[in-house]
Amino acid sequence: MISNSPAARIEERSDGRTTVEFAATPKLSTYLCALAVGPLECSEARLVGPTETRVWHVPGKGQLTGLALEAAVESLTRLERYFGLPYPYGKLDLVAVPDFEAGAMENAGAVFFRETLLLADPAAISLVEHKALAEVITHELAHMWYGNLVTMAWWDDLWLNEAFATWMAFRIVDEWKPAWRIWNAFEHHRAAALNLDALTNTHPIYGPVRNVSEATENFDLITYEKGAAVVRMLERYLGADAFREGVRTYIHRHREGNATAADLWRALSEASGTPVDHIARGWTERPGFPLLTVSPAAATGTGRATLDVRQERFYAHPGTQDAVHSPWPVPWVVRYRPRGTTGTALGRHLVDSSTDTVSLDGADSLDWYYGNADEGGFFRVRHDDQNLKRLTAALPAALSPVERMGLLGNQWALVRSDRASIESFLEVADGFERETDHDVLERLATALAFIDDQLLDPNEGPVRAAFRSWLERRFMPQLVQLGWDARSSSEPDESKLRRAAIVRILGEIAAVPTVCSTASARAARYVQDRASLDANLVDTIVLVGARLGDAARFDRYRTAAVDARTPQDRRRFQLALAEFRLPDLIERALALTLTDAVPTQDVAALLVRAIGNRAARERAWRFITRSWASLHRRLPPMMVTRLIDALPALQTPTFKREFTTFFRTHPIPTAARAVKQALERFDLNHELRQRAAPGLAAWFTNR
């Protein structure tokens, strides 16, 4: 039996029962109380100072605890150092729960996790999975101070817990494992938050919460990822040392009590000598974010290069504008190369008006500039056409990987909002054929997958064929150069991850026949021999194997899920059942969601995968609507939202009408905002399909 504090007394009773008396728990908000009962086993204890740290699990999984224990010890040590305050609870137990709605829950001293985020085989886990495990563990341990020791006064300040824990996790993991370049991984999360916040049906980071349903709705990308990006932007503006001192003051001042955002702004202002309230409230108390349009300014006669910066709220939907524009206080950092030099410089300026002119030190003219250095700001950037051409011509050397990710994301967002043509994005993407960074390739793949799935005619027409041929020409040379297998046991992680990204582009998106057939054969071998594939390739190989699979392979995947040695492998094979394309196999996969074969935590995930499967999505929608009474009982509130988020993939106005009618007659209070956002995405995707079709056809025809 496990609870927040250590067991003070255990009594074995004559009637076969056991009485456990726990030590008194420090003053704590009641939502952080925990109790776990069962036939649990634990790892060895590791000490961080006086704190005993263990990983608990159901019997038979002790060999999977090492990575989590290492991550907990490494992060706890660094968190104590950052906060200048020892871990505040008597012990630290990390508990692996076989079926758990949330990814994890920060109960003081007894943190609960899904098994997939805590238990792992070091020899079989991909680097992406390893990073996620470390990040989630660190996130939850950051809560021991930020959320547990000092708790938000009310749920409208949920972001005070979650945004800071998200930001802190990436900061601490980056300090521990700098070779992972974890902030590049954060860019994928930041990009998703930007996409959500560009909708009209978004919400502020901070906003009034009147009931449980509204509180539940706020566990989303805005609260976590946008919040973390804004925290990071503030830290960069104030300086890391001043920011840390402000956080320490805040924690010490409100220890074992409640606090609000205003308390944090006060502490940060005291530590930095900068009035933080104006900047912070400008980002947390209003929805959306700005688009910065940057262009060379007219000559000023000062001998210094200058840039004009204009800001407006960015909306995904073309033509949408605020009646009155209120500018954000933007801590702006621009990267630029002075003409005639080989290095770059940074310019810093607080842009807090609708238009501004910024002078740049050390340059009388520029080769190029990039308007969001290190992607440290939460905004989009539109560069003037001439600068964009010079900038892309200087890639990849000109920009860091995370900036190249941002460049792709900005250009794609401008296309979606009708501020740039689809051809302009394809021209930028065309210049990435020699890209070797796996995160940049994955960012590119996200946009390419959307084009393939949502913009191209679903029939195998000439434009789709040309699109796939273009991808094959651009990226097959990299696969040939890398090979399907490492050429030595010392192959660097970057090469392994690059190979996985290239196989995803060529196999999942371009569907190159030779790549798909090789992937399918390797999937069959992996089912028989888990050591036959590099862990970083497994997800894509298993997925492509399902797309080409028959009933026999479906049955082998089901058996593999049941017999899996690791939680990651079990979930991988289980969710891949939704990727098969034969009608009877699709129906079999959907039917499993109504049985105990699929844990409640994975019901929504399997349905989301089916909605993402072009061959399965209509059947999945019919299944959801006719089985809703049973499904709804198996869908935890936060998981319902994820399912609703996926449904705009159905595309057509007919499905939008069906979606509208269904959720009007089956209202879900905790997902009211998600329904509005989905309806908005139906319209956005439909508008883009109509607008982009001629440009796609012309671009590929002209090539």
C-alpha positions in Angstrom: 0.0 0.0 0.0 1.4 3.4 -1.0 0.3 6.9 -0.1 1.8 10.4 0.0 3.9 9.8 3.1 6.0 6.8 4.2 4.3 4.0 6.2 4.9 4.6 9.9 3.5 1.3 11.1 2.4 -1.9 9.4 0.3 -4.5 11.4 -0.4 -8.0 10.1 -3.8 -8.9 11.6 -5.0 -12.4 12.7 -7.9 -12.2 10.2 -5.5 -12.0 7.2 -5.9 -8.3 6.7 -3.1 -5.7 7.1 -3.4 -2.3 8.7 -1.1 0.4 7.5 -0.6 3.7 9.3 1.1 6.4 7.4 3.1 9.3 8.7 1.3 12.7 8.7 1.3 14.4 5.3 2.5 18.0 5.2 -0.1 20.6 4.5 -1.5 19.8 1.0 -4.3 20.5 -1.4 -6.7 17.5 -1.3 -6.6 16.9 -5.1 -3.0 15.8 -4.5 -3.8 13.0 -2.1 -3.1 9.5 -3.3 -3.6 5.8 -2.3 -2.5 2.8 -4.3 -3.4 -0.7 -3.2 -2.5 -4.0 -4.8 0.1 -6.7 -5.2 2.8 -4.2 -6.0 6.6 -4.6 -6.3 9.3 -1.9 -6.3 12.7 -1.2 -7.6 15.8 -0.7 -5.5 15.8 2.6 -3.6 18.0 5.4 -4.8 18.9 8.3 -2.6 18.8 12.0 -3.5 20.1 13.6 -0.3 17.9 11.9 2.3 15.0 11.2 -0.1 14.4 7.5 -1.0 13.2 7.2 -4.6 11.6 4.0 -5.9 9.6 2.8 -8.9 6.5 0.7 -8.2 4.8 -1.7 -10.6 2.6 -4.7 -10.9 4.5 -8.0 -10.5 6.9 -9.2 -13.2 8.0 -5.8 -14.6 11.0 -5.1 -12.4 13.4 -5.2 -15.3 11.8 -2.2 -16.8 12.4 0.3 -14.0 16.0 1.4 -14.6 15.4 4.3 -17.0 12.7 5.9 -14.9 14.8 5.6 -11.7 17.7 7.3 -13.4 15.5 10.1 -14.8 13.9 10.7 -11.4 17.3 10.9 -9.6 18.9 13.1 -12.2 15.9 15.5 -12.4 15.3 15.7 -8.6 18.9 16.7 -8.0 18.7 19.5 -10.5 15.3 20.7 -9.4 16.5 21.0 -5.8 19.4 23.1 -7.1 17.1 25.3 -9.2 14.6 26.0 -6.5 17.2 26.4 -3.8 15.0 24.2 -1.6 15.2 20.5 -0.8 12.5 18.1 -2.0 9.6 18.9 0.4 8.1 15.4 1.0 9.3 12.4 3.0 9.9 10.0 0.1 9.3 9.7 -3.6 7.4 6.8 -5.1 6.8 6.6 -8.9 3.8 4.3 -9.5 3.1 2.6 -12.9 -0.6 2.2 -13.4 -1.8 -0.3 -16.0 -4.8 1.8 -17.1 -4.8 5.5 -16.3 -6.6 8.4 -18.0 -3.9 11.0 -17.6 -0.4 10.6 -18.8 0.7 11.2 -15.2 -0.5 12.8 -11.9 1.7 14.7 -9.5 0.4 13.4 -6.2 2.9 14.6 -3.5 5.4 11.8 -2.8 3.4 9.2 -4.8 3.3 10.2 -8.5 1.2 8.0 -10.8 2.1 7.3 -14.4 0.9 5.3 -17.4 3.1 2.3 -17.8 4.2 3.6 -21.2 5.7 6.7 -19.6 7.5 4.9 -16.7 8.5 1.4 -17.6 10.8 0.7 -20.5 13.5 -1.7 -21.7 16.7 0.3 -22.4 17.5 -2.0 -25.3 14.1 -1.6 -27.0 13.1 2.0 -26.5 13.4 4.6 -29.2 15.1 7.9 -28.4 11.8 9.7 -28.9 10.2 7.4 -26.3 13.2 7.9 -24.0 12.9 11.7 -24.3 9.2 11.5 -23.6 9.7 9.4 -20.5 12.4 11.7 -19.1 10.3 14.8 -19.9 7.1 13.5 -18.3 8.9 12.3 -15.1 10.7 15.7 -14.8 7.4 17.5 -15.4 5.7 15.7 -12.6 8.6 16.2 -10.2 8.7 19.9 -11.0 5.1 20.0 -9.6 6.4 19.0 -6.2 7.4 22.6 -5.8 5.3 24.3 -8.6 1.8 23.1 -7.8 2.2 21.0 -4.6 4.3 23.1 -2.3 2.7 26.3 -3.7 -0.7 25.7 -5.2 -2.8 27.9 -7.5 -5.6 29.7 -5.7 -8.2 28.5 -8.2 -8.5 26.6 -11.5 -8.3 29.8 -13.6 -4.6 29.8 -12.7 -4.2 26.1 -13.8 -1.5 27.3 -16.1 0.7 28.4 -13.1 1.0 24.7 -12.4 1.1 23.2 -15.9 2.9 25.8 -18.0 5.7 26.1 -15.5 6.1 22.3 -15.1 6.2 21.9 -18.9 8.8 24.6 -19.3 10.8 23.4 -16.3 10.9 19.8 -17.6 12.4 20.8 -20.9 14.9 23.1 -19.1 16.0 20.4 -16.7 16.3 17.6 -19.3 18.3 20.0 -21.5 20.7 20.6 -18.6 20.9 16.8 -17.9 21.1 15.6 -21.6 22.3 18.5 -23.8 23.1 16.1 -26.7 19.3 15.4 -26.9 18.6 19.0 -28.0 15.3 18.7 -26.2 14.3 22.3 -27.1 14.1 21.2 -30.7 11.6 18.6 -29.6 9.7 21.3 -27.8 9.2 23.1 -31.1 6.8 20.4 -32.2 4.7 21.1 -29.1 4.9 24.9 -29.6 3.9 24.5 -33.3 0.8 22.6 -32.2 -0.1 25.3 -29.7 0.3 28.0 -32.4 -2.1 26.1 -34.7 -4.7 25.8 -32.0 -4.3 29.4 -30.8 -4.8 30.7 -34.4 -8.5 29.6 -34.3 -11.2 32.1 -33.3 -12.4 29.5 -30.8 -9.3 29.6 -28.7 -9.0 30.9 -25.1 -6.5 32.9 -23.0 -3.9 31.1 -20.9 -5.6 32.7 -17.9 -9.4 32.9 -17.9 -12.3 32.6 -15.5 -13.4 29.1 -14.5 -16.9 28.7 -13.1 -17.4 24.9 -12.9 -15.7 21.5 -13.2 -16.4 21.3 -17.0 -14.7 24.5 -17.7 -11.7 23.5 -15.6 -11.4 20.2 -17.5 -11.6 22.0 -20.9 -8.5 23.9 -19.9 -6.2 20.9 -19.8 -5.0 21.6 -23.4 -2.2 22.9 -25.6 -2.9 26.5 -24.6 -2.5 25.9 -20.9 0.5 23.6 -21.2 2.5 24.3 -24.4 1.5 28.0 -25.1 1.9 28.7 -21.4 5.4 27.1 -21.4 6.4 29.0 -24.5 5.4 32.3 -22.8 7.3 31.4 -19.7 10.3 30.7 -21.8 9.9 34.0 -23.6 9.8 35.8 -20.2 12.9 34.0 -19.0 14.8 35.0 -22.1 13.6 38.6 -21.7 14.4 39.0 -18.0 17.6 36.8 -18.0 17.9 33.3 -16.6 19.4 34.4 -13.2 16.9 37.1 -12.5 14.1 34.8 -13.5 15.3 32.0 -11.2 15.6 34.4 -8.2 12.0 35.5 -8.8 10.8 32.0 -8.9 12.7 31.2 -5.7 11.2 34.2 -4.0 7.7 33.2 -5.1 8.1 29.6 -3.8 9.6 30.6 -0.4 7.0 33.4 0.1 4.0 31.1 -0.5 5.2 27.8 0.7 2.4 25.4 1.8 -0.1 28.0 0.6 -2.0 29.3 -2.4 -0.9 31.9 -4.9 -2.0 33.7 -8.0 -0.3 34.9 -11.1 0.0 38.4 -9.6 2.1 37.0 -6.8 4.5 35.6 -9.4 4.7 38.8 -11.4 5.5 40.7 -8.2 8.3 38.3 -7.3 9.8 38.4 -10.8 9.6 42.2 -10.9 11.5 42.4 -7.6 14.2 40.1 -8.7 14.7 41.6 -12.2 14.0 45.3 -11.5 11.7 45.2 -14.6 7.9 45.7 -14.4 6.8 42.3 -15.5 3.1 42.7 -15.0 2.5 44.6 -18.2 4.3 42.1 -20.4 3.1 39.0 -18.7 -0.6 39.9 -18.5 -0.5 40.9 -22.2 0.3 37.3 -23.0 -1.7 35.4 -20.4 -5.0 37.3 -20.3 -5.9 37.6 -23.9 -6.3 34.9 -26.6 -4.3 34.5 -29.7 -0.9 35.8 -30.7 0.6 38.3 -33.2 1.9 37.9 -36.7 5.0 40.1 -37.1 5.5 41.3 -40.7 9.2 42.3 -41.0 10.7 44.3 -43.9 13.7 46.6 -44.6 13.0 50.1 -43.5 13.7 53.2 -45.6 17.2 54.6 -45.3 17.6 56.7 -42.1 21.0 58.2 -42.8 22.3 56.8 -39.5 24.5 54.2 -41.3 22.7 51.4 -39.4 20.4 48.8 -41.0 16.8 49.1 -39.8 13.8 46.9 -40.0 10.1 47.9 -40.0 8.0 45.6 -37.8 4.2 45.6 -38.0 2.1 43.4 -35.8 -1.5 42.2 -36.0 -3.4 39.2 -34.5 -2.8 36.1 -36.6 -6.0 34.1 -37.5 -5.9 30.8 -39.4 -9.1 31.7 -41.3 -8.4 34.0 -44.3 -9.7 37.5 -43.9 -10.5 37.4 -40.2 -9.4 40.5 -38.4 -10.1 42.2 -35.0 -12.1 45.3 -35.3 -9.7 47.1 -33.0 -6.1 45.9 -32.8 -4.4 46.0 -29.4 -0.7 45.2 -29.8 1.1 42.6 -27.7 4.3 43.6 -25.8 6.6 41.4 -27.9 10.1 40.7 -26.5 11.6 40.4 -30.0 14.9 38.8 -30.8 16.0 38.9 -34.5 18.9 37.0 -36.0 20.7 38.7 -38.9 23.8 38.5 -41.0 25.6 41.9 -41.7 26.5 42.1 -45.3 30.1 41.1 -46.0 30.4 38.9 -42.9 30.1 35.2 -42.3 28.7 35.3 -38.8 25.4 36.3 -37.4 24.2 38.7 -34.7 21.2 39.1 -32.5 19.0 42.3 -32.1 16.7 42.6 -29.1 13.8 45.0 -28.8 10.5 45.3 -27.0 7.9 45.8 -29.8 4.8 47.0 -28.0 3.1 49.1 -30.7 1.4 48.2 -33.9 4.3 49.4 -36.0 7.9 50.0 -35.0 11.3 50.6 -36.6 14.3 48.7 -35.1 17.9 49.6 -35.7 20.5 46.8 -35.7 23.9 47.2 -34.3 27.0 46.4 -36.3 25.4 46.4 -39.7 24.9 49.1 -42.3 23.1 46.5 -44.6 22.0 42.9 -44.3 22.5 39.7 -46.3 19.4 38.4 -44.6 17.5 38.4 -41.3 15.3 35.9 -39.4 12.5 37.3 -37.3 12.4 34.8 -34.4 15.8 33.8 -33.2 15.9 30.3 -31.6 12.1 30.3 -32.0 12.0 31.9 -28.6 8.9 33.9 -29.1 5.3 32.8 -29.4 4.3 34.4 -32.6 4.4 34.0 -36.4 6.7 35.9 -38.7 6.2 37.0 -42.3 9.4 38.0 -44.1 9.5 40.1 -47.2 9.8 38.0 -50.4 13.4 39.2 -51.3 14.7 38.3 -47.8 12.9 35.0 -47.8 14.7 34.0 -51.1 18.1 35.1 -49.7 17.4 33.2 -46.5 16.3 30.0 -48.1 19.2 30.1 -50.5 21.6 30.2 -47.5 20.1 27.1 -45.8 20.8 24.9 -44.0 23.9 26.7 -42.7 22.2 30.1 -42.1 19.7 28.9 -39.4 19.8 26.5 -36.6 17.6 23.3 -36.8 14.9 24.8 -34.6 14.9 28.0 -36.7 14.6 25.9 -39.9 11.6 24.2 -38.2 10.1 27.6 -37.5 10.7 28.8 -41.1 8.7 25.8 -42.4 6.0 26.3 -39.8 5.6 30.0 -40.6 5.4 29.5 -44.3 2.9 26.7 -43.9 0.8 28.9 -41.6 0.9 31.7 -44.1 -0.4 29.4 -46.8 -3.2 28.2 -44.5 -4.3 31.8 -43.8 -4.1 32.8 -47.5 -1.2 35.1 -46.9 1.0 33.0 -49.2 0.4 30.5 -52.0 0.7 26.8 -51.7 3.4 27.1 -54.4 5.5 29.3 -52.1 5.5 26.5 -49.5 6.4 23.9 -52.0 9.3 26.0 -53.2 10.6 26.4 -49.6 10.1 22.6 -49.0 11.9 21.8 -52.3 15.1 23.4 -50.8 15.1 20.9 -47.9 16.1 17.9 -49.9 19.6 17.9 -48.3 18.2 18.4 -44.8 19.8 16.0 -42.3 18.3 17.1 -39.0 15.6 14.6 -37.9 13.5 17.2 -36.1 13.4 19.5 -39.2 12.5 16.5 -41.4 9.7 15.5 -39.0 8.4 19.1 -39.1 8.4 19.0 -42.9 6.7 15.6 -42.9 3.8 17.0 -40.8 2.9 19.5 -43.5 3.5 17.0 -46.3 1.3 14.4 -44.6 -1.5 17.1 -44.4 -1.1 17.8 -48.1 -1.3 14.1 -48.9 -4.3 13.4 -46.7 -6.4 16.6 -46.9 -5.5 18.6 -50.0 -4.9 16.1 -52.7 -7.8 14.3 -54.5 -8.4 11.0 -52.6 -8.4 9.2 -55.9 -5.0 8.2 -57.3 -4.9 10.9 -59.9 -2.0 12.6 -61.7 -1.3 15.3 -59.1 -1.0 12.7 -56.3 1.3 10.6 -58.5 3.4 13.7 -59.2 3.5 14.7 -55.5 4.7 11.2 -54.5 7.3 11.1 -57.4 8.6 14.5 -56.2 9.1 13.2 -52.7 10.8 10.0 -54.0 13.3 12.1 -56.1 14.0 14.4 -53.2 14.5 12.0 -50.4 15.3 8.5 -51.7 19.0 9.5 -52.1 19.2 10.0 -48.4 17.8 6.5 -47.7 20.2 5.0 -50.2 23.1 6.8 -48.5 22.0 5.8 -45.0 20.8 2.3 -45.8 18.1 0.4 -43.9 20.5 -0.7 -41.2 23.3 0.9 -39.3 26.7 0.2 -40.9 28.3 0.0 -37.5 27.3 -0.5 -33.8 28.5 3.0 -33.1 26.1 4.8 -35.5 25.1 8.1 -33.9 21.5 8.6 -32.7 21.1 11.5 -35.2 21.6 9.1 -38.1 19.1 6.6 -36.6 16.5 9.3 -36.2 17.2 10.7 -39.6 16.6 7.3 -41.2 13.3 7.0 -39.3 12.1 10.4 -40.6 13.1 9.6 -44.2 11.4 6.2 -44.1 8.3 8.0 -42.7 8.3 10.4 -45.7 8.9 7.7 -48.3 6.8 5.0 -46.7 3.9 6.6 -44.9 3.5 9.7 -47.2 5.0 9.0 -50.6 4.1 5.3 -50.4 7.1 4.4 -52.6 6.4 0.8 -53.6 9.9 -0.5 -52.9 10.1 1.2 -49.5 6.6 -0.1 -48.5 7.4 -3.6 -49.6 10.7 -3.6 -47.6 8.9 -2.1 -44.6 6.2 -4.7 -44.8 8.8 -7.5 -44.9 10.6 -6.0 -41.9 7.3 -5.7 -40.0 6.7 -9.4 -40.4 10.2 -10.2 -39.2 9.8 -7.8 -36.2 6.7 -9.6 -35.0 8.9 -12.8 -34.8 12.1 -11.2 -33.6 12.0 -7.9 -31.6 15.8 -7.6 -32.0 15.5 -7.4 -35.8 14.8 -3.6 -36.0 16.4 -0.5 -34.6 13.9 0.8 -32.0 13.8 4.2 -33.8 12.3 2.6 -36.9 9.7 0.4 -35.3 6.7 2.8 -35.2 6.8 3.5 -39.0 7.6 -0.1 -39.9 4.8 -1.5 -37.9 2.4 1.1 -39.3 3.3 0.5 -43.0 3.1 -3.2 -42.3 -0.5 -2.8 -41.1 -1.5 -0.8 -44.2 -0.3 -3.6 -46.4 -1.5 -6.4 -44.0 -4.1 -9.1 -44.4 -6.1 -11.0 -41.8 -3.2 -13.2 -40.8 -1.0 -10.2 -40.0 -3.9 -8.6 -38.1 -4.1 -11.6 -35.9 -0.3 -11.6 -35.4 -0.4 -8.0 -34.3 -3.2 -8.7 -31.8 -1.2 -11.6 -30.4 1.9 -9.4 -30.3 0.0 -6.7 -28.3 -1.2 -9.3 -25.7 2.2 -10.9 -25.3 4.2 -7.7 -25.5 7.2 -7.6 -23.1 7.1 -3.8 -22.8 4.2 -1.3 -22.5 5.5 0.6 -25.5 5.3 -2.5 -27.7 1.9 -3.4 -26.5 0.5 0.0 -27.3 2.3 0.1 -30.6 0.8 -3.1 -31.9 -2.6 -2.4 -30.4 -3.0 1.1 -32.1 -1.6 -0.3 -35.4 -4.7 -2.4 -35.6 -6.5 0.8 -36.7 -4.1 1.2 -39.7 -5.2 -1.9 -41.6 -7.1 -1.0 -44.8 -9.3 -4.1 -45.5 -12.9 -3.4 -44.6 -13.5 -6.5 -42.4 -10.2 -5.8 -40.5 -11.3 -2.2 -39.9 -14.5 -3.4 -38.4 -12.7 -5.9 -36.2 -10.4 -3.2 -34.9 -13.2 -0.8 -34.1 -15.2 -3.5 -32.3 -12.3 -4.1 -29.9 -12.8 -0.6 -28.4 -15.9 -1.9 -26.7 -14.1 -4.7 -25.0 -11.5 -5.1 -22.3 -8.9 -6.0 -25.0 -8.3 -2.2 -25.3 -7.7 -0.4 -21.9 -9.9 2.6 -21.4 -6.9 4.9 -21.6 -6.4 3.8 -25.2 -9.9 3.7 -26.6 -9.8 7.3 -27.9 -6.3 6.8 -29.3 -7.3 3.8 -31.3 -10.4 5.6 -32.7 -8.2 8.7 -33.5 -5.8 6.4 -35.5 -8.8 5.0 -37.4 -10.1 8.5 -38.2 -6.6 9.3 -39.5 -6.7 6.2 -41.8 -8.1 7.3 -45.1 -9.6 3.8 -45.7 -11.2 3.6 -42.3 -12.4 7.1 -41.3 -15.9 6.8 -42.7 -16.5 3.4 -41.1 -15.0 4.8 -37.8 -17.4 7.7 -37.8 -20.4 5.4 -38.4 -19.2 3.1 -35.6 -18.8 6.0 -33.2 -22.3 7.3 -33.8 -24.0 4.0 -33.6 -22.0 2.8 -30.6 -21.9 6.1 -28.7 -23.8 5.0 -25.6 -21.3 2.2 -25.0 -18.2 4.2 -26.1 -19.0 7.2 -24.0 -18.8 5.0 -20.9 -15.3 4.0 -21.9 -14.1 7.5 -22.9 -12.7 9.5 -20.0 -13.5 13.3 -20.3 -10.0 14.4 -21.5 -9.9 11.6 -24.1 -13.3 12.6 -25.6 -11.7 15.9 -26.5 -8.9 14.2 -28.4 -11.4 12.2 -30.4 -13.4 15.3 -31.3 -10.1 17.1 -32.3 -9.5 14.3 -34.9 -12.9 14.4 -36.6 -12.4 17.2 -39.1 -10.3 14.7 -41.1 -13.7 13.5 -42.4 -13.4 16.6 -44.7 -16.7 17.0 -46.5 -19.6 19.4 -45.7 -21.9 16.4 -45.4 -19.8 15.0 -42.5 -19.6 18.4 -41.0 -23.4 18.6 -40.9 -23.6 15.1 -39.4 -20.9 16.1 -36.8 -22.9 19.2 -35.9 -26.2 17.3 -35.5 -24.6 14.5 -33.5 -22.9 16.7 -30.9 -25.9 18.9 -30.6 -28.0 15.9 -29.6 -25.2 14.4 -27.6 -23.7 17.4 -25.8 -20.5 17.0 -23.8 -20.0 19.8 -21.3 -16.2 19.1 -20.9 -15.7 19.3 -24.7 -18.0 22.2 -25.7 -15.0 24.3 -26.9 -13.5 21.3 -28.7 -16.7 20.9 -30.7 -16.5 24.6 -31.8 -12.8 24.2 -32.7 -13.5 21.1 -34.8 -16.3 22.9 -36.7 -13.9 25.7 -37.4 -11.3 23.2 -38.7 -13.8 21.6 -41.0 -14.3 25.0 -42.6 -10.6 25.9 -42.7 -9.6 22.6 -44.3 -12.5 22.9 -46.9 -11.5 26.4 -47.8 -7.8 25.5 -48.2 -8.7 22.4 -50.4 -10.7 24.7 -52.8 -8.0 27.4 -52.9 -4.9 25.2 -53.1 -6.1 22.7 -55.7 -5.2 24.8 -58.8 -1.8 25.8 -57.3 -0.9 22.2 -56.5 -1.8 21.0 -60.0 0.1 23.9 -61.6 3.3 23.5 -59.5 3.6 19.8 -60.2 2.7 20.2 -63.9 5.2 22.9 -64.4 7.9 20.7 -62.9 
